Protein backbone atom coordinates (compact mmCIF):
# COMPACT_ATOMS: atom_id res chain seq x y z
CA UNK A 1 0.00 0.00 0.00
CA UNK A 2 2.89 2.32 0.84
CA UNK A 3 4.41 1.86 -2.66
CA UNK A 4 1.05 2.55 -4.34
CA UNK A 5 0.67 5.77 -2.33
CA UNK A 6 4.21 6.79 -3.26
CA UNK A 7 3.66 6.12 -6.96
CA UNK A 8 0.35 8.03 -6.92
CA UNK A 9 2.04 10.98 -5.24
CA UNK A 10 4.76 10.93 -7.93
CA UNK A 11 2.10 11.02 -10.66
CA UNK A 12 0.35 13.95 -8.97
CA UNK A 13 3.67 15.77 -8.66
CA UNK A 14 4.48 15.31 -12.34
CA UNK A 15 1.02 16.55 -13.28
CA UNK A 16 1.29 19.58 -11.02
CA UNK A 17 4.78 20.47 -12.28
CA UNK A 18 3.31 21.06 -15.73
CA UNK A 19 1.34 23.91 -14.21
CA UNK A 20 4.11 25.10 -11.90
CA UNK A 21 6.48 25.61 -14.84
CA UNK A 22 8.86 22.87 -13.80
CA UNK A 23 9.27 23.73 -10.10
CA UNK A 24 9.57 20.35 -8.43
CA UNK A 25 8.89 20.21 -4.75
CA UNK A 26 12.11 19.92 -2.76
CA UNK A 27 10.06 18.25 -0.04
CA UNK A 28 9.11 15.35 -2.35
CA UNK A 29 12.70 14.87 -3.51
CA UNK A 30 13.87 14.84 0.12
CA UNK A 31 11.18 12.28 0.97
CA UNK A 32 12.24 10.04 -1.91
CA UNK A 33 15.90 10.37 -0.93
CA UNK A 34 15.00 9.43 2.63
CA UNK A 35 13.11 6.34 1.41
CA UNK A 36 16.08 5.54 -0.84
CA UNK A 37 18.49 5.75 2.10
CA UNK A 38 16.19 3.25 3.86
CA UNK A 39 16.75 0.85 0.95
CA UNK A 40 13.49 1.45 -0.89
CA UNK A 41 15.17 1.07 -4.26
CA UNK A 42 12.13 2.08 -6.28
CA UNK A 43 12.27 5.41 -4.44
CA UNK A 44 15.92 5.68 -5.51
CA UNK A 45 14.80 5.34 -9.12
CA UNK A 46 12.08 8.01 -8.78
CA UNK A 47 14.47 10.28 -6.89
CA UNK A 48 16.96 9.87 -9.74
CA UNK A 49 14.33 10.91 -12.28
CA UNK A 50 13.30 14.00 -10.34
CA UNK A 51 16.90 14.96 -9.59
CA UNK A 52 17.80 14.57 -13.26
CA UNK A 53 14.80 16.67 -14.29
CA UNK A 54 15.99 19.47 -12.00
CA UNK A 55 19.56 19.27 -13.34
CA UNK A 56 21.14 17.79 -10.22
CA UNK A 57 23.06 15.20 -12.22
CA UNK A 58 25.56 14.06 -9.57
CA UNK A 59 22.74 13.27 -7.13
CA UNK A 60 20.69 11.66 -9.92
CA UNK A 61 23.62 9.38 -10.81
CA UNK A 62 24.00 8.35 -7.16
CA UNK A 63 20.29 7.52 -6.88
CA UNK A 64 20.17 5.65 -10.21
CA UNK A 65 23.32 3.69 -9.32
CA UNK A 66 21.83 2.52 -6.04
CA UNK A 67 18.59 1.49 -7.77
CA UNK A 68 20.43 -0.23 -10.62
CA UNK A 69 22.72 -2.12 -8.24
CA UNK A 70 19.56 -3.41 -6.55
CA UNK A 71 17.78 -4.73 -9.66
CA UNK A 72 15.71 -1.73 -10.71
CA UNK A 73 16.78 -2.18 -14.33
CA UNK A 74 15.05 0.96 -15.64
CA UNK A 75 17.56 2.84 -13.48
CA UNK A 76 20.40 1.04 -15.29
CA UNK A 77 18.93 2.27 -18.56
CA UNK A 78 18.69 5.90 -17.35
CA UNK A 79 22.20 5.77 -15.90
CA UNK A 80 23.49 4.38 -19.18
CA UNK A 81 21.91 7.27 -21.08
CA UNK A 82 23.71 9.74 -18.83
CA UNK A 83 27.05 7.94 -19.21
CA UNK A 84 26.62 7.57 -22.98
CA UNK A 85 26.72 11.35 -23.36
CA UNK A 86 29.79 11.75 -21.14
CA UNK A 87 33.06 12.68 -22.85
CA UNK A 88 34.91 10.26 -20.57
CA UNK A 89 35.56 6.99 -22.47
CA UNK A 90 35.39 4.98 -19.23
CA UNK A 91 31.86 6.26 -18.58
CA UNK A 92 30.86 5.52 -22.17
CA UNK A 93 32.08 1.93 -21.79
CA UNK A 94 30.10 1.70 -18.56
CA UNK A 95 27.02 2.81 -20.55
CA UNK A 96 27.48 -0.23 -22.81
CA UNK A 97 27.49 -2.53 -19.76
CA UNK A 98 24.42 -0.82 -18.30
CA UNK A 99 22.45 -1.09 -21.56
CA UNK A 100 23.47 -4.73 -21.80
CA UNK A 101 22.21 -5.37 -18.25
CA UNK A 102 18.89 -3.64 -19.00
CA UNK A 103 18.51 -5.57 -22.26
CA UNK A 104 19.28 -8.90 -20.57
CA UNK A 105 16.49 -8.09 -18.11
CA UNK A 106 13.98 -7.48 -20.94
CA UNK A 107 14.02 -3.68 -20.90
CA UNK A 108 13.31 -3.03 -24.59
CA UNK A 109 14.83 0.46 -24.54
CA UNK A 110 18.05 -1.03 -23.17
CA UNK A 111 18.25 -3.33 -26.19
CA UNK A 112 17.50 -0.40 -28.49
CA UNK A 113 20.22 1.78 -26.95
CA UNK A 114 22.76 -1.04 -27.15
CA UNK A 115 21.78 -1.85 -30.74
CA UNK A 116 22.17 1.79 -31.72
CA UNK A 117 25.68 1.89 -30.22
CA UNK A 118 26.67 -1.12 -32.33
CA UNK A 119 24.95 0.39 -35.37
CA UNK A 120 26.81 3.72 -35.09
CA UNK A 121 30.13 2.37 -33.84
CA UNK A 122 31.07 5.56 -31.97
CA UNK A 123 31.45 4.03 -28.50
CA UNK A 124 31.67 0.34 -29.38
CA UNK A 125 33.21 -1.38 -32.36
CA UNK A 126 30.67 -1.15 -35.16
CA UNK A 127 28.80 -4.44 -35.63
CA UNK A 128 25.73 -4.39 -37.85
CA UNK A 129 25.05 -8.07 -37.16
CA UNK A 130 24.90 -7.41 -33.38
CA UNK A 131 22.80 -4.29 -34.01
CA UNK A 132 20.34 -6.26 -36.15
CA UNK A 133 19.93 -8.99 -33.51
CA UNK A 134 19.40 -6.42 -30.76
CA UNK A 135 16.96 -4.35 -32.84
CA UNK A 136 15.08 -7.56 -33.55
CA UNK A 137 14.99 -8.45 -29.84
CA UNK A 138 13.73 -4.99 -28.88
CA UNK A 139 11.19 -5.08 -31.72
CA UNK A 140 9.82 -8.36 -30.36
CA UNK A 141 9.29 -6.43 -27.09
CA UNK A 142 7.21 -3.80 -28.98
CA UNK A 143 9.91 -1.13 -29.29
CA UNK A 144 8.79 0.71 -32.45
CA UNK A 145 12.08 2.49 -33.29
CA UNK A 146 13.84 -0.89 -33.15
CA UNK A 147 11.37 -2.37 -35.62
CA UNK A 148 11.99 0.57 -37.92
CA UNK A 149 15.78 0.25 -37.69
CA UNK A 150 15.62 -3.50 -38.33
CA UNK A 151 13.59 -2.66 -41.43
CA UNK A 152 16.29 -0.23 -42.59
CA UNK A 153 18.94 -2.93 -42.16
CA UNK A 154 16.98 -5.38 -44.35
CA UNK A 155 15.95 -2.73 -46.86
CA UNK A 156 19.54 -1.63 -47.40
CA UNK A 157 21.11 -5.08 -47.02
CA UNK A 158 23.50 -4.03 -44.25
CA UNK A 159 25.46 -7.18 -43.38
CA UNK A 160 22.39 -9.22 -44.32
CA UNK A 161 20.95 -10.23 -47.65
CA UNK A 162 18.73 -7.41 -48.93
CA UNK A 163 15.14 -8.47 -48.24
CA UNK A 164 12.36 -6.05 -49.19
CA UNK A 165 9.60 -8.31 -47.88
CA UNK A 166 11.23 -8.61 -44.45
CA UNK A 167 11.91 -4.86 -44.37
CA UNK A 168 8.22 -4.23 -45.10
CA UNK A 169 7.22 -6.53 -42.21
CA UNK A 170 9.41 -4.56 -39.80
CA UNK A 171 8.17 -1.20 -41.10
CA UNK A 172 4.57 -2.41 -40.83
CA UNK A 173 5.13 -3.49 -37.23
CA UNK A 174 6.71 -0.15 -36.31
CA UNK A 175 3.75 1.59 -37.95
CA UNK A 176 1.31 -0.56 -35.96
CA UNK A 177 3.13 0.72 -32.86
CA UNK A 178 2.40 4.33 -33.95
CA UNK A 179 5.90 5.14 -35.24
CA UNK A 180 5.31 7.64 -38.04
CA UNK A 181 8.64 7.06 -39.79
CA UNK A 182 7.73 3.37 -39.96
CA UNK A 183 4.38 4.17 -41.54
CA UNK A 184 6.02 6.39 -44.17
CA UNK A 185 8.69 3.80 -44.93
CA UNK A 186 6.09 1.04 -45.18
CA UNK A 187 3.90 3.04 -47.59
CA UNK A 188 6.85 4.02 -49.77
CA UNK A 189 8.35 0.54 -49.86
CA UNK A 190 5.04 -1.22 -50.47
CA UNK A 191 4.26 1.18 -53.36
CA UNK A 192 7.70 0.54 -54.90
CA UNK A 193 7.25 -3.20 -54.34
CA UNK A 194 3.86 -3.35 -56.06
CA UNK A 195 5.04 -1.05 -58.88
CA UNK A 196 7.90 -3.43 -59.65
CA UNK A 197 5.59 -6.47 -59.94
ZICORRA-V948622 format. One line per field, one symbol per residue. phi: phi as a letter, one per 20 degrees, with the letter a starting at -180 (. if undefined). A space follows every 10 residues. Layout:
BEGIN
phi->???
END
This chain:
BEGIN
phi->.fffffffff ffffffffee lnfeffffff fffffffeme fffffffgff fffeneffff fffffffffd meffffffff fffgefffff ffffggffff fffgemegff ffffgfffff meedffbfff ggffffffff emegffffff ffgffememc fgbfffgfff ffffffemeg gfffffffff fffffee
END
